[in-house]
Amino acid sequence: MSDQRGPAGTRQPAARAVRPAPEAHRLDTDAQTVPDLAGLLRQLRRREARQQGETPLTYRQLAARTGWSRGVIGEYFAGNILPPPERFDTLIRLLGATPAEQGALATARDRVEERRRHTNPDHPAPGRPARASGARTRSGGTRAGTPVARVPVPRQLPPALPGFVGRAAQLDQLDAGRTGHDAPGRAGPTSTVVLSGTAGVGKTALAVYWAHRVADRFPDGQLYVDLRGFDSTGAMVTPTEAVRGFLEALGVPPDRIPTHLSAQVGLYRSLLADRRMLVLLDNARDVDQARPLLAGSPNCLCLVTSRHRLAGLITAEGARQITVDLLSTDEAWELLARRLGADRLTVEPAAVDEMIERCVRLPLALAVLAARGAAHPTFPLATIVAELREAPRLLDSFDGGDTGTDVQAVFSWSYRNLTPPAARLFRLFGCHPGPDTGVAAAASLAGLPRDRTARLLAELAHAHLLTEHAPGRFVAHDLLRAYAAELAERLEPVEERQAALQRGLDHYLHTAHAAALLLQPGRDPVVPVAALPGVTPEEPPDHGRALAWFTAEYPVLLAAVSHAGRTGFDGHAWQLAWALVDFLQRRGNWPELVVAQQAALAGARRAADLPGQANAHRDLARALNRLGRVDEAVEHYRQALALFDGLGDHTGQARTHRAFGAMLDGLGRHAEALEHGQRALALYRAAGHLAGEASARNAVGWAFAQLGRYGPALDHCSRALTLLAATGDRHGEANTWDSLGFIHDRLGHHRRAIRCYGRALVLYRRIGDRYDEADTLTRLGDTRHALGDVHGARRTWRRALAVFEDLGHPDAARVRDLLTPAAAGSPAAD
């Protein structure tokens, strides 16, 4: 006997051979009610077992052969549910009904359904979809005159938010996921979509808005339930309560609703099997709450919103996840304009920008401020901004008057669902300088092993209290950070907060110190503040990893310098700023370097730390010079020299002379620059400092070249290269090759100069020094132009210009002048 196919088109195992029913076992198919029909099914089940000499097929076996739920099969045999025609046909074939019996039983089933419809036309039989006209006959047609069943069409969606704005990307994703639900029997790419995001970000507003927009695509209705997974009262809606409500909405009389959840779910899915419906499950706490309510039909779409990712639905159910993030700045402006009027916003643009910034573009926070502004239409928006600035606790400004519109209360509903270790880690983020953190830094902050910390960070990201914005890097917006800080202040002892602060700063200081020495091996180290137990600094193994670490962490390090100064960790402040110098110089981040060194100097003065003050003065002078604040820079260099002299720190003096000379060289004061370079050389040689001597010799050689004394210039730079070979100072080597390129260019050795510049550029790119790379490219262009290679010169200058413009450096203007047709000696279009 060949395999049979079930209702879904899947191949079913071959049923036991159907034998003609003995006369004594003929069925009385004159069924009157569903229980009578169920009795015939039970009789068939027992008869088949007797004929085969086996026990009756169990519900589990029938479920395995049909793909239906055991609970629903049990309801069929109990007479609580009338099976749909297709399922009834499949079931009686599996139970061994003869062809004649199959026809008679199908007719009996139709009689039962027709009788029930006439008895109660408003409540069609459970499991029976609406028919366009008439009842189905065995031949597939309809019987004339049969009344059309009136099936309830639920329209349960809550009203859409008036003035909904933005979310174009998410709406496009939802529209793409809807494809395939526009026509009966055509399955889309997924039947379940999860909208997840942090508290107050507008998940429900987006889901309801979109559901209304596509309601016509689901003509059999829309079901909605607020599962209250994060309700302030903790009164979460159970799956049993939710599915019972759905069954009632679908017209199932209360006395026909099964007792057990599995049977309820089976009936619910049976009712949706041939319908096109949208089901919106709002505010689901977890997968277990949402999973029983999934429609299970490719013709239906289930839209779930949650503060959690609900990864189990994605993994096991094939759901598609759409993340709902903060609004863009333009969307935030539009939201305020819809509620306050665009005219009111345009007259106070600065106040509006600050409102948006302080609300971190969180829709709930924006809505609270908009409501305050709407309540006082004659008040300037600047008054609201002033309240935000002056509020002692930031979150107090975002209380809309009830728990549903109080930003802090809404955050708390997510926080209270965390495990205790994850809740503690979240609180300690209030002690972190921000703006983001990696796993290793978070582990030091909490004093925990890294593997355990990674699991806790994943829990916080799952709850959308943190966002993993890059692999292994986690961020929280300012309102969540303020909430974490308030929790820490209220729940963590002062000693633990101080310890967490220091552990976090220790982590960044010790890692940054090691990374800085890898960037500049010839640099004199400082002695970092001792680290607390529980701190596990990172250990970059080489220059490349050190550069990558600084690239990822420098915004945090800049924040940490100020954070250390505000919280009384002055030693950390100046030492962190010291570690940042070379990296920020290579990137041309002079404004940030000035801010960091000003904070470092203030901290060193508060702590009466003379070495800290001397280092901060020198490094602040270097940054001020790059910003054109020469007079201030000169004063800071002089103070640094005096402090290093008083400390007897000769290498500190030498490094300061070297930097001071570089500034004077840039000002065209080459003789003074030579004098400072020679002083640095003498101090380094007296101290036996090879790397310093190499750097000073290059400075002296460069100064001689600027003065036109190319013989001693070439001698000093060549000797510098020899010394550098033993130090591993790639930055010093690059500087020296650049000096040699300049010297050979002036001597007329242009091709040799090009080779020297090429070696310098390779090294600059390797160590990530973008400013010096652009500076060398400018000189390389000059040399190519001198050789008559005008096109090559212009290509090189354009590369230099691109870097300077990316850095926002004023030297871009000088290179731009070189690219004018008159300066280049050729037409602008190459």
RAQUIHU-V483905 format. One record per backbone hydrogen bond with DSSP energy under -1.0 kcal/mol. CO is the residue of the C=O (numbers start at 1). NH is the residue of the N-H. E is the energy in kcal/mol with one decimal. If there is no record, write none. Layout:
# RAQUIHU-V483905
co: {CO:CO}
nh: {NH:NH}
e: {E:E}
This chain:
# RAQUIHU-V483905
co: {4:6:10:22:23:29:33:34:35:36:37:38:39:40:41:42:43:44:45:46:47:48:49:58:59:60:61:62:63:69:70:71:72:73:74:75:75:84:85:86:87:88:89:90:91:92:93:98:99:100:101:102:103:104:105:106:107:108:109:110:111:112:113:114:115:116:120:121:125:135:137:141:143:149:154:161:167:168:169:170:171:172:173:174:178:183:191:192:193:194:195:196:198:200:202:203:204:205:206:207:208:209:210:214:215:218:221:222:223:225:227:228:231:234:238:239:240:241:242:243:244:245:246:247:248:253:254:260:261:262:263:264:265:266:267:268:272:276:277:278:279:280:281:282:283:286:287:290:291:297:301:302:303:304:305:306:310:310:311:312:313:320:322:328:329:330:331:332:333:334:335:336:337:341:342:343:345:348:349:350:351:352:353:354:355:356:357:359:361:362:363:364:365:366:367:368:369:370:371:376:380:381:382:383:384:385:386:387:393:394:395:398:402:405:406:407:408:409:411:411:412:414:415:419:420:421:422:423:424:427:428:429:437:438:439:440:441:442:443:443:449:450:451:452:453:454:455:456:457:458:459:460:460:461:467:467:470:473:474:475:477:478:479:480:481:482:483:484:485:486:487:488:493:494:495:496:497:498:499:500:501:502:503:504:505:506:507:508:509:510:511:512:513:514:515:516:520:532:542:543:544:545:546:547:548:549:550:553:554:555:556:557:558:559:560:561:562:563:564:568:569:570:571:572:573:574:575:576:580:581:582:583:584:586:586:588:589:590:591:592:593:594:595:596:597:598:599:600:601:602:603:604:605:609:610:611:612:613:614:615:616:617:618:619:620:621:622:623:624:625:628:629:630:631:632:633:634:635:636:637:638:639:640:641:642:643:644:645:648:649:650:651:652:653:654:655:656:657:658:659:660:661:662:663:664:665:668:669:670:671:672:673:674:675:676:677:678:679:680:681:682:683:684:688:689:690:691:692:693:694:695:696:697:698:699:700:701:702:703:704:705:708:709:710:711:712:713:714:715:716:717:718:719:720:721:723:724:724:728:729:730:731:732:733:734:735:736:737:738:739:740:741:742:743:744:745:748:749:750:751:752:753:754:755:756:757:758:759:760:761:762:763:764:768:769:770:771:772:773:774:775:776:777:778:779:780:781:782:783:784:785:788:789:790:791:792:793:794:795:796:797:798:799:800:801:802:803:804:809:810:811:812:813:814:815:817:820:821:821}
nh: {12:9:6:25:26:31:37:38:39:40:41:42:43:44:45:46:47:48:49:50:51:52:54:62:63:64:65:66:67:73:74:75:76:77:78:80:81:88:89:90:91:92:93:94:95:97:96:102:103:104:105:106:107:108:109:110:111:112:113:114:115:116:117:118:119:120:123:150:128:143:140:137:146:151:222:164:171:172:173:174:175:176:177:178:181:186:302:320:304:322:306:324:201:364:206:207:208:209:210:211:212:213:214:217:218:221:278:156:280:282:237:231:234:236:242:243:244:245:246:247:248:249:250:252:251:256:257:264:265:266:267:268:269:270:271:272:275:220:301:223:303:225:305:227:229:290:291:293:294:300:279:193:281:195:284:197:313:314:315:316:319:194:196:332:333:334:335:336:337:338:339:340:341:345:346:347:348:352:353:354:355:356:357:358:359:361:360:362:327:366:367:368:369:370:371:372:373:374:375:379:383:385:386:387:388:389:390:391:396:397:398:407:405:400:410:411:412:413:414:415:416:417:418:423:424:425:426:427:428:430:431:432:474:442:443:444:445:446:447:448:453:454:455:456:457:458:459:460:461:462:463:465:466:464:469:475:473:470:437:467:481:482:483:484:485:486:487:488:489:490:491:492:497:498:499:500:501:502:503:504:505:506:507:508:509:510:511:512:513:514:515:516:517:518:519:520:523:535:546:547:548:549:550:551:552:553:554:557:558:559:560:561:562:563:564:565:566:567:569:570:573:574:575:576:577:578:579:580:584:585:586:587:589:770:771:590:593:594:595:596:597:598:599:600:601:602:603:604:605:606:607:609:608:613:614:615:616:617:618:619:620:621:622:623:624:625:626:627:629:628:630:633:634:635:636:637:638:639:640:641:642:643:644:645:646:647:649:648:650:653:654:655:656:657:658:659:660:661:662:663:664:665:666:667:669:668:670:673:674:675:676:677:678:679:680:681:682:683:684:685:686:687:689:690:693:694:695:696:697:698:699:700:701:702:703:704:705:706:707:709:708:710:713:714:715:716:717:718:719:720:721:722:723:724:725:726:727:728:730:733:734:735:736:737:738:739:740:741:742:743:744:745:746:747:749:748:750:753:754:755:756:757:758:759:760:761:762:763:764:765:766:767:769:770:773:774:775:776:777:778:779:780:781:782:783:784:785:786:787:789:788:790:793:794:795:796:797:798:799:800:801:802:803:804:805:806:807:809:812:813:815:816:817:818:819:820:824:825:826}
e: {-3.9:-1.8:-2.4:-2.1:-1.6:-2.0:-2.2:-2.7:-2.2:-1.7:-1.8:-2.4:-2.5:-2.6:-2.2:-2.4:-2.8:-2.6:-1.5:-2.2:-2.5:-1.8:-2.3:-2.5:-2.6:-2.2:-1.8:-1.8:-3.0:-2.0:-2.5:-1.7:-2.0:-2.1:-1.6:-1.9:-1.3:-2.8:-2.5:-2.0:-2.7:-2.4:-1.6:-2.1:-1.6:-2.4:-1.6:-2.8:-1.8:-2.1:-3.2:-2.2:-2.1:-2.3:-2.5:-2.1:-2.2:-2.1:-2.2:-2.7:-2.5:-2.2:-2.1:-2.1:-2.0:-2.4:-1.7:-1.3:-2.2:-1.3:-1.9:-2.2:-1.6:-1.0:-2.6:-1.1:-2.6:-2.2:-2.0:-2.5:-2.6:-2.4:-2.1:-1.3:-2.7:-1.8:-2.9:-2.1:-3.1:-3.0:-2.2:-3.1:-1.5:-2.1:-1.9:-2.7:-2.9:-2.2:-2.5:-2.5:-2.3:-1.8:-1.6:-2.0:-1.9:-2.0:-1.8:-2.5:-2.9:-2.6:-2.3:-1.4:-1.0:-1.9:-2.4:-2.9:-1.9:-1.9:-1.9:-2.4:-2.3:-2.0:-1.5:-2.3:-1.5:-2.2:-1.3:-2.3:-3.1:-2.1:-2.5:-2.8:-2.6:-2.0:-2.4:-1.3:-1.5:-1.8:-2.1:-2.6:-3.1:-1.9:-2.4:-2.8:-2.5:-1.4:-3.2:-1.7:-1.7:-1.4:-2.9:-2.5:-2.9:-3.6:-2.9:-1.2:-1.3:-1.0:-2.7:-2.8:-2.2:-2.8:-1.9:-2.5:-2.2:-2.2:-2.4:-2.1:-2.5:-2.5:-1.3:-2.8:-2.3:-1.2:-2.3:-1.1:-1.2:-2.2:-2.5:-2.0:-2.3:-2.5:-2.3:-2.8:-1.8:-1.4:-1.1:-2.4:-2.1:-2.4:-2.6:-2.0:-2.0:-2.6:-2.3:-1.8:-2.4:-2.7:-1.8:-1.8:-1.4:-1.8:-2.3:-1.9:-1.9:-2.3:-2.2:-1.3:-1.4:-1.6:-1.7:-2.6:-1.4:-1.7:-2.7:-2.4:-2.1:-1.2:-1.1:-2.1:-2.5:-1.1:-1.9:-2.6:-2.2:-2.2:-2.5:-2.3:-2.3:-2.0:-2.3:-1.1:-3.0:-2.0:-2.2:-2.0:-2.4:-2.0:-1.3:-2.3:-2.1:-2.5:-1.3:-1.8:-2.7:-1.9:-1.8:-2.2:-2.5:-2.5:-1.7:-2.4:-1.3:-1.3:-1.6:-2.3:-2.8:-1.2:-2.2:-2.7:-2.2:-2.4:-2.0:-2.5:-2.4:-2.1:-2.3:-2.5:-2.4:-1.9:-2.9:-2.3:-2.2:-2.5:-2.3:-2.5:-2.5:-2.5:-2.8:-2.4:-2.2:-3.3:-2.3:-1.8:-2.7:-2.6:-1.9:-2.5:-2.5:-1.7:-2.4:-2.7:-1.6:-1.1:-1.9:-2.0:-2.1:-1.5:-2.3:-2.6:-2.2:-2.4:-2.4:-2.3:-2.0:-2.4:-2.4:-2.5:-2.5:-1.8:-2.6:-1.9:-1.3:-2.7:-2.8:-1.7:-2.4:-1.7:-2.5:-1.0:-1.5:-1.8:-1.8:-2.6:-1.9:-2.2:-1.9:-1.1:-2.6:-2.4:-2.2:-1.4:-2.5:-1.3:-1.8:-1.8:-1.8:-2.4:-2.1:-2.4:-2.5:-2.4:-2.0:-2.3:-2.7:-2.1:-2.3:-2.7:-2.2:-2.2:-2.0:-2.9:-1.2:-2.2:-2.7:-2.5:-2.2:-2.8:-2.1:-2.5:-2.5:-2.2:-1.8:-1.6:-2.7:-2.3:-1.5:-1.1:-2.5:-1.9:-1.4:-1.9:-2.7:-1.8:-2.1:-2.4:-2.2:-2.0:-2.3:-2.5:-2.1:-2.2:-2.8:-2.3:-2.3:-1.9:-2.4:-1.0:-1.1:-2.0:-2.7:-2.5:-1.8:-2.8:-2.5:-2.1:-3.0:-2.6:-1.6:-1.8:-2.1:-2.3:-1.8:-1.1:-2.5:-1.8:-1.3:-2.1:-2.5:-2.0:-2.2:-2.3:-2.5:-2.0:-2.3:-2.3:-2.3:-2.2:-2.6:-2.5:-2.2:-1.6:-2.5:-1.0:-2.6:-2.6:-2.2:-2.7:-2.7:-2.1:-1.8:-2.7:-2.9:-2.6:-2.2:-2.5:-2.2:-2.2:-1.4:-2.7:-1.5:-1.2:-1.5:-2.6:-2.1:-2.6:-2.1:-2.1:-2.2:-2.0:-1.9:-1.6:-2.0:-2.4:-1.4:-1.3:-1.1:-1.5:-1.4:-2.0:-2.3:-2.4:-2.0:-2.4:-2.1:-2.1:-2.6:-2.2:-2.0:-2.4:-2.7:-2.1:-2.1:-1.7:-2.7:-1.2:-1.5:-2.4:-2.4:-1.8:-2.1:-2.7:-2.2:-1.9:-2.1:-2.6:-2.0:-1.7:-2.6:-2.5:-1.8:-2.1:-2.2:-1.2:-1.4:-2.3:-2.3:-2.6:-2.3:-2.0:-1.5:-2.7:-2.3:-1.7:-2.2:-2.4:-2.3:-2.1:-1.5:-2.4:-1.2:-1.7:-2.3:-2.4:-2.3:-2.1:-2.6:-2.3:-1.7:-2.0:-3.0:-2.3:-1.6:-2.5:-2.9:-1.9:-2.1:-2.6:-1.9:-1.7:-1.7:-2.5:-1.9:-1.2:-1.1:-1.3:-2.7:-1.6:-1.1}
